[in-house]
Each structure stands twice: as structure tokens, then as C-alpha cells.
């Protein structure tokens, strides 16, 4: 299993399906959701925050095992935005309910908005109504009448600012997502990061609203999605899921920013309050699902793969032999055992660091050569086993010859014990065996017997001069 960007395809499609379906359902049930979201229920108000806190707890717990700095940093940096959302939605509900009443029921001069969105005429003599901010004590609101209004304005601005910062957070985390990312991809990510910073500075200095900021914003969102998808390398494909979340956020981002006090001047009608609230809450629950999946798949990957070479480990090979891995080798299969020639001499002469470098490069060469034709496992210090499901002996031998030639041509630049640069080359001795003979009749009944036959063939290869493939 490779930690490549292709692992993100399944999470991306899953998040797009769930998120898109959820938005469509929320839009269809907008009136019911708006009424439900407007009720002062603490659990509902903090639903998104609770999901984000759970995601943060998982990434903190799993970081020591999985070492996924991009996902780790992204989730922790999202926490402030998740903290702002309950206060924004709890205090925006009254205003949005009045919007839903329409002009005929909107309060006229002198009328008062009551709980539930209705309006009443004030009595002949009435004290001015106290504007409240959910979470602020009434005594503080009465003592400082302007404070609730300013807090509402601040929570709304911070909520809108979160949509500006979302691509910024993804882009900032992306350079950490994959150590093997090509240089031009890193430069593109850094370029998009610089573009958003410049745009934020321009907006802060009073950039005139128009078509340019929205176009740049959409470009940044799409660039951030591409960066997460391509550079967040992991066995669980978290980058694909985050990329899908970013794409799903674009409509809400444009609508929210276009209708916020820091308006871009977009002629957009904001989505119904319930839809916006459902998406914002669902965003963090989908993120929690992505994080949980990454943890489960990542832990499974770590238990089945060798930490040094990132190919399957001995335990997984034994599960194949014992038929507990869920892998069907088929009626006809082959097993090849590959041993690096004179590997002990490499360790003794140049040090274990150089030996580890050789092991990593040889394992990658074998894995790339075999590709999807077999399963590569590290079953010893310098010994690797390849299982070829549904492959006859002639084809397995041909693949083994490809492996032997590729390793023979491999050049490994490294450093010795004294820090000096050295270039190492190694060869392989290979033994290969099949469970059937040339006529297709069963030759061995058990997988263990095929493995033993391949092991004997390796010793024959070494005794015959090494750097060759021997059939059992």
C-alpha cells in the first residue's frame, strides 16, 4: 500500500456525496430546519464545536502513531472558528427570523421583536428593549447597552472571516503533508498562500468591492482543494476528504462573505438560516468522520506494514500463509523469496544507516517493479517475499528477472559512519516456486510447502554464485 494521492479518491467521493446530499436535503427542509436551529438549545448550538473538539482529540491522540502533520495542524487551527460559530448562530437567529417574516410582518418603527420572530406594538409607555447577546449576562447587557450589539457584530465578522481563512489554513498545512511532493507543486502552494495574504491585506486597506475578490476567492478555494488532494499523503486519504469539504464550502463562503458587514458587494441571496446552520454543523461532523477514518486506516496500515521499508511486514506474510489475511492466491500461484547479497558486509563496512538506506531503496524498487502483479513483504532483515496470486511459474520467473535486473542497476548514494559520501550497489539472489507443476497438476498442497521450496531455491542461487533466479 502506497501513501499516494490516489488514496484520497474514496474519501473525496464519499464526502462529496454525503455533503452534497445533506445540503440538498437541508434546502428542501429549510423552513423546518430554520425553526429548529433558531431554538436556544445549547446542545444544538455547540454541535459543530463538539465535533471539532472530538476531531482534535483524535488527531492529538493519533499523532504519535500516524505522524500526519498536515491534518494535525489543520484541525487544531480550525478550533477557534468552531468556537465562534455557536455564538454567531445563537445571536443571529432573531435577525434571520425577522427576514423570513417578509415585509408585511417586518417590524415597523416603534414595534418590538418578540421571541419566535413575532412583532407587537409597544404599550403607551415602555422602557427601551434590551438587546441581548447569547452568553452575555443580562446585567452586563443593561450596564453596557452597546456591548451586545458590538459582540454580535464581532461574532458575525469572525464567522465570515473563517471562510476567508479556510483555504489559508489548508494551504499553510499542505507543505507539511507529503515529504516527497515535487518542487513545482510546493511552489504553487506557496504562490496561492501569498496571493491570499495579499488579498486579505488589500481588503483590510479598503479594496473596492467588485468581481475580482470573488474570483480570487474561488481560485484560492480550488487551489487549496487541489493542494490537499495532491500533497496530503497518507494511507487513509485524509487529503481527499478535506479537499471535498473545501469544495463544498465555496457556495456558503460566497453567500456569507457577500452578505456580511465586510461585504464584497456580491448580488447573492444568502441561503436560508437553517441550511447555513446545517452545513456549518455538518462540516465539522464530516471532518470528524475524515479524522476517524484516517486513524482507523492508518493504524491498520501501521500494523500490516514494515516501518522502515513501507512494504507489508512479516506478520502480514504469515497471515497470507495461514490463510487469515483474506487474500485468495487462487488455484495456481507462486512464491518468490529475495535475499540481498552480502548485505552484512554493507552494514559492517558503511554502518547501519547506510544499510537502512539500501533496504529502503531496494524495497521500493521491488515494489515498483512488481506493482499490482503480486504482494511484497519484508520477512527478514534483508529477506523479502513476493506472493504472486494466479500467476504461473514462467510469468513469476520473468517478473523476478525484472526485479533482479532493476536492483542490479540501482545506485544508492548515501553516507558512511564517518559522514563521507559513498555510492552503493547490491544484487539479489532469488528463489521462486509454484504450487503446480508444468502440467498444471498440484505439486504442493500447502502454502508453507511452496514457501519452503522457494527458500531452498534461494540457497541454491547463493551457492551457485548469487545474483540469479533459481526455480524450485
ROLOGU-114375 format. One record per residue: y, x, z of N, C-alpha, C in turn; residue in three letters. Coordinates in steps of 0.05 Angstrom, whole numbers, plus 5000, padded with zeros to 4 digits. Example, Ala and Ser with C-alpha at 12.3 -4.5 7.8 and 13.67 -1.06 7.14 Angstrom:
488652645156491052465156493452645156ALA495552575142497952735143500152585157SER
END
This chain:
497650175000500050005000502550185000UNK504250144980506650304978509050154990UNK510850295002513150175013515350164992UNK514949994972516749984949518349724949UNK520349714931521949474929520349234920UNK518149264907516549044898515448874921UNK515248994945514348844968516248624975UNK518748634966520748434973520548184955UNK518848184935518747954917517847694931UNK515647714946514647474960516547374981UNK517747544999519647435018522147315004UNK523047434982525447334968524847054957UNK522647014944521946754933521546544955UNK520346634977519846454999522446355012UNK524246545017526846475029528546305010UNK528546374984529946214965528945924964UNK526245904965525045634964525745474989UNK525345595013525845455038528845405041UNK530445605036533345575039534545375019UNK533745394994534745204974533844924979UNK531244894987530344624994531644515018UNK532144685038533644595062536444505056UNK537844655039540544575032540544315017UNK538744274998538544024983538043785001UNK536143825020535543615039537943555057UNK539343765066541643725084543843575069UNK544243635043546343505028545643205024UNK543043155021542342875017542642715043UNK542242845066542542715092545042795106UNK547242845090549642965101550842785123UNK550942525119552242355139550742365165UNK548142335164546542345189546842615203UNK546742825188547043095199549743145211UNK551843035198554543075208554842935235UNK553742695238553842555264552342715285UNK549942805278548342955297549643225305UNK550743365285552043625290554543595306UNK555843365306558343325320557943255349UNK555543195357555043135385555043385402UNK556343385425556643625442554043695456UNK551943775440549443845452549244155453UNK549144275477549144565480546844695464UNK544444575465542244695451542744705421UNK543744485410544444485381546644675375UNK548644695393550944875388550045165387UNK548045235403547145515405544545565390UNK543745385373541145415359541145675342UNK543245715327543445955310543546205326UNK545146195348545346435365542646505378UNK541146295386538546355399536646485378UNK536746395353535046515333535846805328UNK538446855327539447135323538647315346UNK538847205371538047365394535047425394UNK533447225385530547275383529947485362UNK531447475339531047675318531847955328UNK534047965343534948225355532848335374UNK531748155391529648245410527248355395UNK526548235373524148335358524748605345UNK527148635333527648895319527949115340UNK529049055363529249265384526549335394UNK524749135397522049195406520449345385UNK520849265360519149375339520249645327UNK522749715333523949945320522450195326UNK521450225350519950475357517450505340UNK516350275331513850285315514450305285UNK516350135276516750105247518850285236UNK520850355252523050535243524350415217UNK525350175220526750055197529750035204UNK531250255201534050265210535850055196UNK535349995171537049805157536849525170UNK534449425173534049165186535049165215UNK534449385229535249415257538349385259UNK539749545243542649545245543849285236UNK542749165215543848915204543648685224UNK541348655237541048435256542948475280UNK543148715290544848765313547848715306UNK548648795282551348755274552048465268UNK550048295264550448015259550847865286UNK550147985308550347845333553247735339UNK555347885335558047775340558647525324UNK557747515299558247285282556647045293UNK554247095301552546885313553846775338UNK555146955354556446865378558846695373UNK560246745351562646585344561946305335UNK559746275321559046025308558945785326UNK557645795350557545565367560345455374UNK562145645380564845565388566345445364UNK565945565340567245455317566345175311UNK563745125310562744865302563244655324UNK563044735349563544545371566444445371UNK568244615364571144545365572144445338UNK570644475317571444375291570544095286UNK568743995303567543735297569543505297UNK571443515315573443295315575043285290UNK575943515281577543525256575943425232UNK573443515230571743445208571143145208UNK570743025232570142745233572542575224UNK574942665230577242525221577442535191UNK576642775179576642795150574742595138UNK572442545151570442365140571342075141UNK573242005159574141735161575641635137UNK576841815122578441745098581241685106UNK582941645086585741605091586341345106UNK584741135099585340875111584940885141UNK583141055152582641055180583741305193UNK585041475178586141715189588441645208UNK588841795230590841725249593641745237UNK595241545243598041555235599641675257UNK602241705252603941825273603841665298UNK603241795320603141655346600441575354UNK598441565336595741485343594241725355UNK592041665369590441865383587541855373UNK586442095368583642115360581942105385UNK580041925386578241905409575542015402UNK573842035423571142145419569641965399UNK568242095380566741955360568341925334UNK570942005334572442005309574241765305UNK574141575323575841335320578741395328UNK580541205322583341235330584240985345UNK586041025363587140795378590240825379UNK591540605383594440615387594940675416UNK596840845421597340925449598740695464UNK598440685489599940485505602840545504UNK604340365515607240395513608240655525UNK607040745547607740995559605141145564UNK604941385553602541535555603241835555UNK601841985571602242275571601142385545UNK602242595535601142725510598242805514UNK596542745495593642825498593343125500UNK591443215517590943495520588943585499UNK589743785482587843895463585844075477UNK583344025473581244165487579844365468UNK578844575481577244765467574544785481UNK572344715467569744715480569144995491UNK568545005517568045255530570345345547UNK572745215544575045285560575445065581UNK575745145606576144945628578644775623UNK578444515630580744335626583244425641UNK582744545664585044645680586644855665UNK585145035651586445245635587845125611UNK586644915599587944785576590544645584UNK590544515608593044385617595144595625UNK594344815636596245015644597445165621UNK595845215600596745355577596245175552UNK597944985546597444795525596944915498UNK598045145492597745265466595045425463UNK593845485486591445645485589145515469UNK588445255474586245145458586745155428UNK589245095420589845105391589445385380UNK590345585394590045855385587145945385UNK585645855404582745925405581345785382UNK582045535375580845405352581445555326UNK583945635324584845785300583246055299UNK583046185322581646445323578746415316UNK577346215327574446175321574046105292UNK575845945280575645885252576046125235UNK577946295242578546535226576246735229UNK575146765253572946945256570446855242UNK569946585241567746485227567946535197UNK570346495186570846555157570646855152UNK571647015171571447305167568547395166UNK566747255180563947325179562847325151UNK563847135134562847125106563947355090UNK566247455097567247705085565547945093UNK564747945118563448185129560448185123UNK559247955115556347945110555548145088UNK556748155064556048365045556648645054UNK558848665070559548925081557349035099UNK556148865116554048945134551549025118UNK550948875098548548945081548949205067UNK551349245056551849495041551949735060UNK553049685084553149905104550349995113UNK548549795115545849855124544049965102UNK544749915076543049975054542450275051UNK544350455054543650745052541550835072UNK541150685093539050755113536350645106UNK536250465085533850315081531550455067UNK532150665051530050805038530751095033UNK529251275044529851555042529451655013UNK527851514997527251604971528951474949UNK531151334957532851194938534251404921UNK534351344895535651534877538651554882UNK539651784873542451844880544451644867UNK543951554842545851374829545851104843UNK543551024855543450764870545150794895UNK544951014909546551064933549551064926UNK550251184903553051194895554050914889UNK552350754876553150474870553650314896UNK551950354915552250214941554850304954UNK555350564955557750654967560250564952UNK560050544925562250434910562950144917UNK560849984919561249704927562449684955UNK561549854973562549865000565549925000UNK566250124985569050194983570749974971UNK569649834951571049604938571649384958UNK569749324975570249104995572349195015UNK572149445024574149535043576949525031UNK577249605006579849594993580849304991UNK579049114984579748834981580648725008UNK579148795029579948695056582648795064UNK583249055058585849165064588049015048UNK587448965022589448825006589948545016UNK587848405024588248135036589848145061UNK589248345078590748365103593748425098UNK594348555076597148615069598548395053UNK597148175049598447945036597947925006UNK595447984997594747954969595047664961UNK596347614938596847344929594147214921UNK593746954930591246824922591046794892UNK588646784881588246754853585346784846UNK584746844821581946854812580647114819UNK582247334824581047594828579347614854UNK580447534877578847554902576247414901UNK576047164891573447034890571447174872UNK572447274849570647424830569647674844UNK571347824857570548064872568547994894UNK569147774908567347694930564547634919UNK564347484897561647424886560347674877UNK561847864865560748114856559648274880UNK561048274902560248414926557648284937UNK557548024937555147884947552647954930UNK553047944904550748014886550048304888UNK552048484891551448764894550048814920UNK550848674942549548714968546648614966UNK546148384952543448284949541748484934UNK542848594912541348794897540749044913UNK542749134929542349364946540149324966UNK540149094979538049034999535249024986UNK535148894963532648854949531449124940UNK533149304931532149554919531949784939UNK533549784960533550014977532349975005UNK531949725013530749685040527749715037UNK526749955035523950005031522349945057UNK520349775055518649725078516149585069UNK514149595086511549465079511749165079UNK513649055095513848765098515848645078UNK517348805063519248695044521548555055UNK522648645078524848505091527348505073UNK527648715056529948725039530148495019UNK527848405009527748174991528647925005UNK527747885030528547645045531547645051UNK532647875059535547895064537147855039UNK536147955016537547914991537647624984UNK535547474989535547184983537547045001UNK537647125027539547005045542447045036UNK542947285026545647355016546347174992UNK544547144974544946974950545446684958UNK543946584977544246304987546946265001UNK548146485011550646455026553046435007UNK552746504982555046514964556546244962UNK555246014957556845764956558345704982UNK556945725005558345675030560545875035UNK560146125027562246325031564746255015UNK564446174990566746104974568145854985UNK566545654992567745405002569145445029UNK567845605047569045645073571545815071UNK571446035056573746205054575946075039UNK575245915019577345775003578745555018UNK577545455040578745235055579645325083UNK579445585088580145685115583245725116UNK584345775140587145835142587946085126UNK586146275123586646505106585646445078UNK586746235066585646125041586046315017UNK584046305000584346454974585546274953UNK586246034960587345854941585345734922UNK582745724930580745614912580745314913UNK580645184889580544894888577744784893UNK576744854917574044774923574044574946UNK572344374943571944184964569944284984UNK570644305010568644415029566244235031UNK563944355036561444185039561644015063UNK560143795064560143625088559543795113UNK560643705135560443865160557543915168UNK555843705165553043735172551543935155UNK552243945129550944135111551744415118UNK554244455123555144725131553944815156UNK553744635176552544705201549544755198UNK548244595182545344625178544744895165UNK546444965145545945225132546445455151UNK548645445166549245665184547145705205UNK546045485215543945505235541345595221UNK540745485198538345565183538345855175UNK540745955169541046245161539746425182UNK540246375207539246545228536246495234UNK535346245229532446195233530846315210UNK531946315186530646455164530646755169UNK532846865180532947145187530847215208UNK530547035228528447075248525647085235UNK525146905216522546905202522147165187UNK524247265174524047515159523347745178UNK524747755201524247975220521447955232UNK520547705238517847675249515747755229UNK516147675204514247755183514148055179UNK516548185180516648475177515048605199UNK515348505223513948625246510948595243UNK510048345236507148305234505948475212UNK507248465188506148615165506448915170UNK508648995183509049275189506949385208UNK506349235230504349315249501649335235UNK500949135218498449135204498349385186UNK500549445173500649685155500049935171UNK501349955195501050195211498250235221UNK496850005227494150025237492150095215UNK492850045190490950095168491650345152UNK493950465157494750695140495050945157UNK494651165144494951425157497951495160UNK498751575183501651615188502751845171UNK501152055166502252285151502352235121UNK500152125110499952105081500551825070UNK500651625087501251355079499151235060UNK496851345060494551215047492851085068UNK490750935060489050805080487751015098UNK487250935123486251125143483151105145UNK482051255163479151265166478050995176UNK479550875194478650615206478450405183UNK480250405165480150215142477750285124UNK477250535120474950615103472350525117UNK472250555143469850465157469450165156UNK471650025156471549725154470449645126UNK471149805105470049755079467049805079UNK466250025090463450095091461849885107UNK463049785128461649595145462049305136UNK463449275113464049015101465648825119UNK467448935134469148775151472048775142UNK472648915120475448935111476248705093UNK474348535086474948315067475248415038UNK474348655032474448765005471648754993UNK471448614971468948594956468748814935UNK466948994938466649214919465249124894UNK463948894894462648794870459748884868UNK458448794847455548854843455249154836UNK457149264821457049544813459549674824UNK459249894838461550034849460950324852UNK463050484856462650774860464350864884UNK463451084896464951214918465351504910UNK467751604913468351894909469452014934UNK468552254940469652404963470952654952UNK473452694960475052914950475853104973UNK475453354970476053544992477753774980UNK479953834994481854044985480554314990UNK480454474969479154744972480854934987UNK479655085006480955295021483455195036UNK483254945046485554835060486054975086UNK483955065100484355205125485955465121UNK485555595098487055835092490055775089UNK490655545078493555455076494755435104UNK493355305122494355265149494655535164UNK492555705161492555965175494756155164UNK495156145138497056335126499956245128UNK500455985122503155885120503955695142UNK502155615159502855435181502155145176UNK501954995197501154715195503354545181UNK505854625183507954475170507554485139UNK506954725129506354745101503754595093UNK501854605111499354455106499854155105UNK501554045123502253765122503653685096UNK505353865087506753815061504853805038UNK502853985038500853985017499253725018UNK498453645043496853395046498453155035UNK500953135042502552915033502752905002UNK503253134990503553134961500953084946UNK498753194957496153144945495352854947UNK495852734971495152454975496752274956UNK499352334953500952174934500052204905UNK499252454898498252494871495652344866UNK493852344885491352194883491951894881UNK493651794899494351514899495651424873UNK497551584863498851514838496951524814UNK495051704814493151724792491151494793UNK490151434817488251214819489550944813UNK491950914824493650674821492050424830UNK491650234812490149984821487249994813UNK486150224807483350244799481550294823UNK482650344846481050394870482650404895UNK481350444918482550454944482350744955UNK484550864962484651144970484951145001UNK483151295014483151315043483051605052UNK484351665074484051935086481951915107UNK479652055103477452025122476852275138UNK478552475134478252725149480752885148UNK480753135158483153295157484153335129UNK482453455112483253495084481453335065UNK479953145076478052985060479052705055UNK478852615031479652345023477352205008UNK477251945012475051784999476351574982UNK475251544958476251334940474051144934UNK474550884938472650674932473450544905UNK471550524887472150414860470650144857UNK471849924864470449664861470049594832UNK467649504825467049414798467249624776UNK466949884784467150104765464550244762UNK463650304737461150444734461550754738UNK459450904737459551184743461151344723UNK460951274697462351424677465351394680UNK466251144685469151104688470151234714UNK468551214735469351344761469651644757UNK467751764743467852054739470352124723UNK471051964702473352014686475952004703UNK476051814721478451794739478452044757UNK476152124768476052354785476952604770UNK476252634745477152864729480252854726UNK481352614722484252584721485552684747UNK484352604769485352684795485252984798UNK482953094792482553384795484653544778UNK485053464753486953594736489853564746UNK490553324756493253274766493753444791UNK491853474809492153634833492253934825UNK490654014806490654294798493454374786UNK494754184773497454234761499654204781UNK499054094805501054044825502254294837UNK504854304839506254534851507754424876UNK507254544899508454454924510354664935UNK512954624932514854814944515254744974UNK514954934991515154895020516055145033UNK515955155059516755385075514455475093UNK514255735098512155835115513055835144UNK511455965162512055975190514756115196UNK515456305179517856455184520356345170UNK520056115158522255975144522656065116UNK520956245105521256335078520156125058UNK521356125034520555935014517956035001UNK516055854998513455914985512755684966UNK511255744946510255544927507255544928UNK506055314934503155304938501855134917UNK499455204910497755044892494955034903UNK493654804901490954774912489254634891UNK486654624896484754494878483054304895UNK481454144881479753944894476853984885UNK475053944904472253914898471553624902UNK470253504882469853214883466853154879UNK465852964895463152854892463352554888UNK461952454868462152164862459352054859UNK458951814869456351684868456651384863UNK454651264851454650984845452250844859UNK452550584863450350444876448250354856UNK448750394830446750324810446250564792UNK443950564779443250784761444350724733UNK443650904714444650864686443750614673UNK441450504682440450254670441450004684UNK443250034704444349804718442649714740UNK440449854747438749774769439749894795UNK439249744817440249834843439050104851UNK440850284858439950554866440150584896UNK442250464908442550474937443150184946UNK442050104968442449834979444949814996UNK445450025010447750015029450050195020UNK452450115028454850275021454650555035UNK453550555059453250805074451651005058UNK449550915044447951095028449451205004UNK451151044992452751144970454751354980UNK455951305003457851505015456351765021UNK454051755032452551995038451852145012UNK451152004991450552134966452952274955UNK455352144957457852274947458452514964UNK457852504990458452725008456652975001UNK454152914994452353134986453353264959UNK454453094942455453194916457953374920UNK459553314941461853484947460953764954UNK458853784971457854044979456754194955UNK455454054937454454174913456754284896UNK459054134895461354224880462454484892UNK462554494919463654734932461854974928UNK459154924930457355144927457255254898UNK458055074879458055154851460555284841UNK462455334859464955464852467455314857UNK467355064867469654904873471154814848UNK473254654853475054554831473354424809UNK471654234816470054104796469053834807UNK468053664789466953404797464053404792UNK462453324813459653314812458653034817UNK456752934800455552674804453152694822UNK452752484838450352474856447952394840UNK
END
